Amino acid sequence: MVGPDATRARAHLTLRWLDGGMSSWVIWLIAAGVLAGAELLTLDFVLLMLAGGALGGMAVAAIGLPVGIQLVAFVIVALGLLVFVRPLAKRQLMSRTAQQIDGAETYVGKVAVVTQRVDHMDGRIRFGADDWSAVSQSRGVTYEVGSSVRVMQIRGATAVVAESHE
């Protein structure tokens, strides 16, 4: 079909919002964005899967299929994501074990170089480009600039160090 008949057919197949001002695919895209944004508040992956369903509805709307088919696409995609993808995503997110470490604790056990004399009160050490405040693990033990020390623990923003035998 070409001409006015084709235009009428497309207009009939595509939902228009507020007297022809907004195509249905735009509405689906906005819904997907709102749902994805709301997911940041819940962090449960349900709204994110619904946002994926809205993108499915948007794809169907973009090719000009009727609203009923758009809704069916939304439901099928959202259910598929909820049933198959969400459990995998949740498992991956929650799979962290007690033995996994992150943040500053990753420095425990590592060797650093003293950049400012370290004693039981204060000092500075360097790991590559990272500079840390440090104290010695034992009273009366000091480490001079340039010596290697091993991080034994992290207390707040201070590394507790001992002699490195490397």
mmCIF file of the C-alpha atoms, coordinates in Angstrom:
data_MODEL
# 
_entry.id   MODEL 
# 
loop_
_atom_site.group_PDB 
_atom_site.id 
_atom_site.type_symbol 
_atom_site.label_atom_id 
_atom_site.label_alt_id 
_atom_site.label_comp_id 
_atom_site.label_asym_id 
_atom_site.label_entity_id 
_atom_site.label_seq_id 
_atom_site.pdbx_PDB_ins_code 
_atom_site.Cartn_x 
_atom_site.Cartn_y 
_atom_site.Cartn_z 
_atom_site.occupancy 
_atom_site.B_iso_or_equiv 
_atom_site.pdbx_formal_charge 
_atom_site.auth_seq_id 
_atom_site.auth_comp_id 
_atom_site.auth_asym_id 
_atom_site.auth_atom_id 
_atom_site.pdbx_PDB_model_num 
ATOM 1   C CA . MET A 1 1   ? 0.000  0.000   0.000  1.00 0.00 ? 1   MET A CA 1 
ATOM 2   C CA . VAL A 1 2   ? 1.164  3.475   -0.891 1.00 0.00 ? 2   VAL A CA 1 
ATOM 3   C CA . GLY A 1 3   ? -0.221 6.898   -0.172 1.00 0.00 ? 3   GLY A CA 1 
ATOM 4   C CA . PRO A 1 4   ? -3.078 7.873   2.140  1.00 0.00 ? 4   PRO A CA 1 
ATOM 5   C CA . ASP A 1 5   ? -4.307 4.280   2.551  1.00 0.00 ? 5   ASP A CA 1 
ATOM 6   C CA . ALA A 1 6   ? -0.923 3.186   3.921  1.00 0.00 ? 6   ALA A CA 1 
ATOM 7   C CA . THR A 1 7   ? -0.878 6.140   6.302  1.00 0.00 ? 7   THR A CA 1 
ATOM 8   C CA . ARG A 1 8   ? -4.360 5.322   7.601  1.00 0.00 ? 8   ARG A CA 1 
ATOM 9   C CA . ALA A 1 9   ? -3.382 1.676   8.055  1.00 0.00 ? 9   ALA A CA 1 
ATOM 10  C CA . ARG A 1 10  ? -0.283 2.605   10.042 1.00 0.00 ? 10  ARG A CA 1 
ATOM 11  C CA . ALA A 1 11  ? -2.235 5.068   12.169 1.00 0.00 ? 11  ALA A CA 1 
ATOM 12  C CA . HIS A 1 12  ? -4.809 2.365   12.861 1.00 0.00 ? 12  HIS A CA 1 
ATOM 13  C CA . LEU A 1 13  ? -2.109 -0.134  13.914 1.00 0.00 ? 13  LEU A CA 1 
ATOM 14  C CA . THR A 1 14  ? -0.148 2.250   16.125 1.00 0.00 ? 14  THR A CA 1 
ATOM 15  C CA . LEU A 1 15  ? -1.559 3.691   19.327 1.00 0.00 ? 15  LEU A CA 1 
ATOM 16  C CA . ARG A 1 16  ? -1.271 7.451   19.394 1.00 0.00 ? 16  ARG A CA 1 
ATOM 17  C CA . TRP A 1 17  ? -1.191 9.384   22.622 1.00 0.00 ? 17  TRP A CA 1 
ATOM 18  C CA . LEU A 1 18  ? -3.040 12.657  23.037 1.00 0.00 ? 18  LEU A CA 1 
ATOM 19  C CA . ASP A 1 19  ? -4.461 13.082  19.543 1.00 0.00 ? 19  ASP A CA 1 
ATOM 20  C CA . GLY A 1 20  ? -1.496 11.802  17.576 1.00 0.00 ? 20  GLY A CA 1 
ATOM 21  C CA . GLY A 1 21  ? 1.286  13.510  19.484 1.00 0.00 ? 21  GLY A CA 1 
ATOM 22  C CA . MET A 1 22  ? 3.192  10.501  20.792 1.00 0.00 ? 22  MET A CA 1 
ATOM 23  C CA . SER A 1 23  ? 3.712  7.044   19.287 1.00 0.00 ? 23  SER A CA 1 
ATOM 24  C CA . SER A 1 24  ? 3.187  3.988   21.437 1.00 0.00 ? 24  SER A CA 1 
ATOM 25  C CA . TRP A 1 25  ? 6.822  2.946   21.106 1.00 0.00 ? 25  TRP A CA 1 
ATOM 26  C CA . VAL A 1 26  ? 7.803  6.195   22.845 1.00 0.00 ? 26  VAL A CA 1 
ATOM 27  C CA . ILE A 1 27  ? 5.378  5.422   25.674 1.00 0.00 ? 27  ILE A CA 1 
ATOM 28  C CA . TRP A 1 28  ? 6.919  1.942   26.040 1.00 0.00 ? 28  TRP A CA 1 
ATOM 29  C CA . LEU A 1 29  ? 10.397 3.475   26.092 1.00 0.00 ? 29  LEU A CA 1 
ATOM 30  C CA . ILE A 1 30  ? 9.393  5.943   28.798 1.00 0.00 ? 30  ILE A CA 1 
ATOM 31  C CA . ALA A 1 31  ? 7.809  3.114   30.810 1.00 0.00 ? 31  ALA A CA 1 
ATOM 32  C CA . ALA A 1 32  ? 11.018 1.078   30.499 1.00 0.00 ? 32  ALA A CA 1 
ATOM 33  C CA . GLY A 1 33  ? 13.084 4.024   31.717 1.00 0.00 ? 33  GLY A CA 1 
ATOM 34  C CA . VAL A 1 34  ? 10.791 4.694   34.667 1.00 0.00 ? 34  VAL A CA 1 
ATOM 35  C CA . LEU A 1 35  ? 10.789 1.011   35.666 1.00 0.00 ? 35  LEU A CA 1 
ATOM 36  C CA . ALA A 1 36  ? 14.576 0.753   35.345 1.00 0.00 ? 36  ALA A CA 1 
ATOM 37  C CA . GLY A 1 37  ? 14.991 3.914   37.427 1.00 0.00 ? 37  GLY A CA 1 
ATOM 38  C CA . ALA A 1 38  ? 12.600 2.619   40.083 1.00 0.00 ? 38  ALA A CA 1 
ATOM 39  C CA . GLU A 1 39  ? 14.684 -0.579  40.234 1.00 0.00 ? 39  GLU A CA 1 
ATOM 40  C CA . LEU A 1 40  ? 17.444 1.472   41.821 1.00 0.00 ? 40  LEU A CA 1 
ATOM 41  C CA . LEU A 1 41  ? 15.167 1.921   44.836 1.00 0.00 ? 41  LEU A CA 1 
ATOM 42  C CA . THR A 1 42  ? 14.316 -1.776  45.274 1.00 0.00 ? 42  THR A CA 1 
ATOM 43  C CA . LEU A 1 43  ? 17.381 -3.657  43.972 1.00 0.00 ? 43  LEU A CA 1 
ATOM 44  C CA . ASP A 1 44  ? 15.273 -6.801  43.639 1.00 0.00 ? 44  ASP A CA 1 
ATOM 45  C CA . PHE A 1 45  ? 15.432 -7.151  39.818 1.00 0.00 ? 45  PHE A CA 1 
ATOM 46  C CA . VAL A 1 46  ? 11.624 -7.368  39.438 1.00 0.00 ? 46  VAL A CA 1 
ATOM 47  C CA . LEU A 1 47  ? 11.183 -3.853  38.077 1.00 0.00 ? 47  LEU A CA 1 
ATOM 48  C CA . LEU A 1 48  ? 14.239 -4.310  35.874 1.00 0.00 ? 48  LEU A CA 1 
ATOM 49  C CA . MET A 1 49  ? 12.656 -7.419  34.319 1.00 0.00 ? 49  MET A CA 1 
ATOM 50  C CA . LEU A 1 50  ? 9.436  -5.459  33.765 1.00 0.00 ? 50  LEU A CA 1 
ATOM 51  C CA . ALA A 1 51  ? 11.529 -2.755  32.078 1.00 0.00 ? 51  ALA A CA 1 
ATOM 52  C CA . GLY A 1 52  ? 12.848 -5.446  29.756 1.00 0.00 ? 52  GLY A CA 1 
ATOM 53  C CA . GLY A 1 53  ? 9.265  -6.443  29.023 1.00 0.00 ? 53  GLY A CA 1 
ATOM 54  C CA . ALA A 1 54  ? 8.460  -2.814  28.220 1.00 0.00 ? 54  ALA A CA 1 
ATOM 55  C CA . LEU A 1 55  ? 11.329 -2.824  25.734 1.00 0.00 ? 55  LEU A CA 1 
ATOM 56  C CA . GLY A 1 56  ? 9.741  -5.907  24.150 1.00 0.00 ? 56  GLY A CA 1 
ATOM 57  C CA . GLY A 1 57  ? 6.473  -3.989  23.866 1.00 0.00 ? 57  GLY A CA 1 
ATOM 58  C CA . MET A 1 58  ? 8.376  -1.065  22.411 1.00 0.00 ? 58  MET A CA 1 
ATOM 59  C CA . ALA A 1 59  ? 9.965  -3.244  19.724 1.00 0.00 ? 59  ALA A CA 1 
ATOM 60  C CA . VAL A 1 60  ? 6.565  -4.569  18.666 1.00 0.00 ? 60  VAL A CA 1 
ATOM 61  C CA . ALA A 1 61  ? 5.120  -1.048  18.667 1.00 0.00 ? 61  ALA A CA 1 
ATOM 62  C CA . ALA A 1 62  ? 8.020  0.234   16.568 1.00 0.00 ? 62  ALA A CA 1 
ATOM 63  C CA . ILE A 1 63  ? 7.152  -2.160  13.756 1.00 0.00 ? 63  ILE A CA 1 
ATOM 64  C CA . GLY A 1 64  ? 3.569  -0.959  13.863 1.00 0.00 ? 64  GLY A CA 1 
ATOM 65  C CA . LEU A 1 65  ? 1.677  -3.884  15.378 1.00 0.00 ? 65  LEU A CA 1 
ATOM 66  C CA . PRO A 1 66  ? -1.546 -3.286  17.360 1.00 0.00 ? 66  PRO A CA 1 
ATOM 67  C CA . VAL A 1 67  ? -1.675 -2.519  21.073 1.00 0.00 ? 67  VAL A CA 1 
ATOM 68  C CA . GLY A 1 68  ? -2.984 -5.981  21.930 1.00 0.00 ? 68  GLY A CA 1 
ATOM 69  C CA . ILE A 1 69  ? 0.097  -7.604  20.414 1.00 0.00 ? 69  ILE A CA 1 
ATOM 70  C CA . GLN A 1 70  ? 2.302  -5.031  22.159 1.00 0.00 ? 70  GLN A CA 1 
ATOM 71  C CA . LEU A 1 71  ? 0.788  -6.043  25.498 1.00 0.00 ? 71  LEU A CA 1 
ATOM 72  C CA . VAL A 1 72  ? 1.256  -9.738  24.716 1.00 0.00 ? 72  VAL A CA 1 
ATOM 73  C CA . ALA A 1 73  ? 4.924  -9.068  23.849 1.00 0.00 ? 73  ALA A CA 1 
ATOM 74  C CA . PHE A 1 74  ? 5.348  -7.151  27.110 1.00 0.00 ? 74  PHE A CA 1 
ATOM 75  C CA . VAL A 1 75  ? 3.884  -9.998  29.167 1.00 0.00 ? 75  VAL A CA 1 
ATOM 76  C CA . ILE A 1 76  ? 5.862  -12.737 27.396 1.00 0.00 ? 76  ILE A CA 1 
ATOM 77  C CA . VAL A 1 77  ? 9.196  -10.917 27.598 1.00 0.00 ? 77  VAL A CA 1 
ATOM 78  C CA . ALA A 1 78  ? 8.655  -9.817  31.223 1.00 0.00 ? 78  ALA A CA 1 
ATOM 79  C CA . LEU A 1 79  ? 7.625  -13.323 32.333 1.00 0.00 ? 79  LEU A CA 1 
ATOM 80  C CA . GLY A 1 80  ? 10.562 -14.856 30.487 1.00 0.00 ? 80  GLY A CA 1 
ATOM 81  C CA . LEU A 1 81  ? 12.964 -12.467 32.179 1.00 0.00 ? 81  LEU A CA 1 
ATOM 82  C CA . LEU A 1 82  ? 11.359 -13.008 35.595 1.00 0.00 ? 82  LEU A CA 1 
ATOM 83  C CA . VAL A 1 83  ? 11.467 -16.795 35.281 1.00 0.00 ? 83  VAL A CA 1 
ATOM 84  C CA . PHE A 1 84  ? 14.839 -17.306 33.599 1.00 0.00 ? 84  PHE A CA 1 
ATOM 85  C CA . VAL A 1 85  ? 17.070 -14.252 34.009 1.00 0.00 ? 85  VAL A CA 1 
ATOM 86  C CA . ARG A 1 86  ? 16.116 -12.880 37.449 1.00 0.00 ? 86  ARG A CA 1 
ATOM 87  C CA . PRO A 1 87  ? 17.048 -16.066 39.383 1.00 0.00 ? 87  PRO A CA 1 
ATOM 88  C CA . LEU A 1 88  ? 20.466 -16.117 37.705 1.00 0.00 ? 88  LEU A CA 1 
ATOM 89  C CA . ALA A 1 89  ? 21.034 -12.441 38.422 1.00 0.00 ? 89  ALA A CA 1 
ATOM 90  C CA . LYS A 1 90  ? 19.985 -12.808 42.068 1.00 0.00 ? 90  LYS A CA 1 
ATOM 91  C CA . ARG A 1 91  ? 22.198 -15.876 42.515 1.00 0.00 ? 91  ARG A CA 1 
ATOM 92  C CA . GLN A 1 92  ? 25.170 -14.033 41.025 1.00 0.00 ? 92  GLN A CA 1 
ATOM 93  C CA . LEU A 1 93  ? 24.564 -11.011 43.236 1.00 0.00 ? 93  LEU A CA 1 
ATOM 94  C CA . MET A 1 94  ? 24.164 -13.070 46.405 1.00 0.00 ? 94  MET A CA 1 
ATOM 95  C CA . SER A 1 95  ? 26.925 -15.601 45.709 1.00 0.00 ? 95  SER A CA 1 
ATOM 96  C CA . ARG A 1 96  ? 29.511 -13.701 47.708 1.00 0.00 ? 96  ARG A CA 1 
ATOM 97  C CA . THR A 1 97  ? 30.966 -15.901 50.435 1.00 0.00 ? 97  THR A CA 1 
ATOM 98  C CA . ALA A 1 98  ? 32.404 -14.896 53.783 1.00 0.00 ? 98  ALA A CA 1 
ATOM 99  C CA . GLN A 1 99  ? 35.890 -15.697 52.451 1.00 0.00 ? 99  GLN A CA 1 
ATOM 100 C CA . GLN A 1 100 ? 35.628 -13.116 49.686 1.00 0.00 ? 100 GLN A CA 1 
ATOM 101 C CA . ILE A 1 101 ? 37.188 -9.817  50.633 1.00 0.00 ? 101 ILE A CA 1 
ATOM 102 C CA . ASP A 1 102 ? 36.765 -6.398  49.155 1.00 0.00 ? 102 ASP A CA 1 
ATOM 103 C CA . GLY A 1 103 ? 37.612 -2.807  49.819 1.00 0.00 ? 103 GLY A CA 1 
ATOM 104 C CA . ALA A 1 104 ? 40.596 -2.021  52.015 1.00 0.00 ? 104 ALA A CA 1 
ATOM 105 C CA . GLU A 1 105 ? 40.787 -5.610  53.275 1.00 0.00 ? 105 GLU A CA 1 
ATOM 106 C CA . THR A 1 106 ? 42.310 -6.604  49.925 1.00 0.00 ? 106 THR A CA 1 
ATOM 107 C CA . TYR A 1 107 ? 45.570 -5.022  51.112 1.00 0.00 ? 107 TYR A CA 1 
ATOM 108 C CA . VAL A 1 108 ? 45.980 -7.383  54.075 1.00 0.00 ? 108 VAL A CA 1 
ATOM 109 C CA . GLY A 1 109 ? 48.947 -9.662  53.446 1.00 0.00 ? 109 GLY A CA 1 
ATOM 110 C CA . LYS A 1 110 ? 50.443 -7.452  50.746 1.00 0.00 ? 110 LYS A CA 1 
ATOM 111 C CA . VAL A 1 111 ? 53.912 -5.969  50.829 1.00 0.00 ? 111 VAL A CA 1 
ATOM 112 C CA . ALA A 1 112 ? 54.328 -2.181  50.798 1.00 0.00 ? 112 ALA A CA 1 
ATOM 113 C CA . VAL A 1 113 ? 57.261 0.249   50.827 1.00 0.00 ? 113 VAL A CA 1 
ATOM 114 C CA . VAL A 1 114 ? 57.758 2.696   53.689 1.00 0.00 ? 114 VAL A CA 1 
ATOM 115 C CA . THR A 1 115 ? 57.693 6.313   52.467 1.00 0.00 ? 115 THR A CA 1 
ATOM 116 C CA . GLN A 1 116 ? 57.801 7.975   55.907 1.00 0.00 ? 116 GLN A CA 1 
ATOM 117 C CA . ARG A 1 117 ? 59.278 6.345   59.019 1.00 0.00 ? 117 ARG A CA 1 
ATOM 118 C CA . VAL A 1 118 ? 56.719 3.959   60.587 1.00 0.00 ? 118 VAL A CA 1 
ATOM 119 C CA . ASP A 1 119 ? 56.482 3.361   64.346 1.00 0.00 ? 119 ASP A CA 1 
ATOM 120 C CA . HIS A 1 120 ? 53.627 2.439   66.695 1.00 0.00 ? 120 HIS A CA 1 
ATOM 121 C CA . MET A 1 121 ? 52.205 6.000   66.438 1.00 0.00 ? 121 MET A CA 1 
ATOM 122 C CA . ASP A 1 122 ? 52.345 6.920   62.736 1.00 0.00 ? 122 ASP A CA 1 
ATOM 123 C CA . GLY A 1 123 ? 54.062 6.628   59.371 1.00 0.00 ? 123 GLY A CA 1 
ATOM 124 C CA . ARG A 1 124 ? 53.329 6.283   55.651 1.00 0.00 ? 124 ARG A CA 1 
ATOM 125 C CA . ILE A 1 125 ? 53.536 3.370   53.206 1.00 0.00 ? 125 ILE A CA 1 
ATOM 126 C CA . ARG A 1 126 ? 52.915 2.992   49.459 1.00 0.00 ? 126 ARG A CA 1 
ATOM 127 C CA . PHE A 1 127 ? 51.292 0.198   47.395 1.00 0.00 ? 127 PHE A CA 1 
ATOM 128 C CA . GLY A 1 128 ? 51.961 1.100   43.782 1.00 0.00 ? 128 GLY A CA 1 
ATOM 129 C CA . ALA A 1 129 ? 50.165 4.464   43.453 1.00 0.00 ? 129 ALA A CA 1 
ATOM 130 C CA . ASP A 1 130 ? 48.249 4.215   46.755 1.00 0.00 ? 130 ASP A CA 1 
ATOM 131 C CA . ASP A 1 131 ? 49.632 6.029   49.787 1.00 0.00 ? 131 ASP A CA 1 
ATOM 132 C CA . TRP A 1 132 ? 48.433 4.931   53.246 1.00 0.00 ? 132 TRP A CA 1 
ATOM 133 C CA . SER A 1 133 ? 48.960 5.962   56.823 1.00 0.00 ? 133 SER A CA 1 
ATOM 134 C CA . ALA A 1 134 ? 50.543 3.135   58.787 1.00 0.00 ? 134 ALA A CA 1 
ATOM 135 C CA . VAL A 1 135 ? 51.580 2.048   62.264 1.00 0.00 ? 135 VAL A CA 1 
ATOM 136 C CA . SER A 1 136 ? 53.818 -0.809  63.340 1.00 0.00 ? 136 SER A CA 1 
ATOM 137 C CA . GLN A 1 137 ? 52.206 -3.872  64.845 1.00 0.00 ? 137 GLN A CA 1 
ATOM 138 C CA . SER A 1 138 ? 54.607 -3.948  67.791 1.00 0.00 ? 138 SER A CA 1 
ATOM 139 C CA . ARG A 1 139 ? 55.649 -1.156  70.150 1.00 0.00 ? 139 ARG A CA 1 
ATOM 140 C CA . GLY A 1 140 ? 59.264 -0.176  69.878 1.00 0.00 ? 140 GLY A CA 1 
ATOM 141 C CA . VAL A 1 141 ? 59.596 -1.488  66.322 1.00 0.00 ? 141 VAL A CA 1 
ATOM 142 C CA . THR A 1 142 ? 60.252 1.086   63.601 1.00 0.00 ? 142 THR A CA 1 
ATOM 143 C CA . TYR A 1 143 ? 60.636 0.778   59.853 1.00 0.00 ? 143 TYR A CA 1 
ATOM 144 C CA . GLU A 1 144 ? 62.780 3.246   57.948 1.00 0.00 ? 144 GLU A CA 1 
ATOM 145 C CA . VAL A 1 145 ? 62.054 4.837   54.565 1.00 0.00 ? 145 VAL A CA 1 
ATOM 146 C CA . GLY A 1 146 ? 62.589 2.374   51.722 1.00 0.00 ? 146 GLY A CA 1 
ATOM 147 C CA . SER A 1 147 ? 62.112 -0.782  53.775 1.00 0.00 ? 147 SER A CA 1 
ATOM 148 C CA . SER A 1 148 ? 59.470 -3.371  52.865 1.00 0.00 ? 148 SER A CA 1 
ATOM 149 C CA . VAL A 1 149 ? 56.652 -4.142  55.282 1.00 0.00 ? 149 VAL A CA 1 
ATOM 150 C CA . ARG A 1 150 ? 53.697 -6.515  55.188 1.00 0.00 ? 150 ARG A CA 1 
ATOM 151 C CA . VAL A 1 151 ? 50.186 -5.286  55.988 1.00 0.00 ? 151 VAL A CA 1 
ATOM 152 C CA . MET A 1 152 ? 48.779 -7.355  58.840 1.00 0.00 ? 152 MET A CA 1 
ATOM 153 C CA . GLN A 1 153 ? 45.408 -5.628  59.205 1.00 0.00 ? 153 GLN A CA 1 
ATOM 154 C CA . ILE A 1 154 ? 43.499 -2.463  58.350 1.00 0.00 ? 154 ILE A CA 1 
ATOM 155 C CA . ARG A 1 155 ? 42.138 -0.238  61.130 1.00 0.00 ? 155 ARG A CA 1 
ATOM 156 C CA . GLY A 1 156 ? 39.944 2.426   59.572 1.00 0.00 ? 156 GLY A CA 1 
ATOM 157 C CA . ALA A 1 157 ? 42.254 4.259   57.159 1.00 0.00 ? 157 ALA A CA 1 
ATOM 158 C CA . THR A 1 158 ? 45.465 3.000   58.771 1.00 0.00 ? 158 THR A CA 1 
ATOM 159 C CA . ALA A 1 159 ? 47.458 -0.091  57.833 1.00 0.00 ? 159 ALA A CA 1 
ATOM 160 C CA . VAL A 1 160 ? 48.996 -2.073  60.685 1.00 0.00 ? 160 VAL A CA 1 
ATOM 161 C CA . VAL A 1 161 ? 52.332 -3.399  59.402 1.00 0.00 ? 161 VAL A CA 1 
ATOM 162 C CA . ALA A 1 162 ? 55.046 -5.853  60.400 1.00 0.00 ? 162 ALA A CA 1 
ATOM 163 C CA . GLU A 1 163 ? 58.390 -6.838  58.948 1.00 0.00 ? 163 GLU A CA 1 
ATOM 164 C CA . SER A 1 164 ? 58.273 -8.409  55.512 1.00 0.00 ? 164 SER A CA 1 
ATOM 165 C CA . HIS A 1 165 ? 60.600 -11.342 55.023 1.00 0.00 ? 165 HIS A CA 1 
ATOM 166 C CA . GLU A 1 166 ? 60.867 -10.831 51.265 1.00 0.00 ? 166 GLU A CA 1 
# 
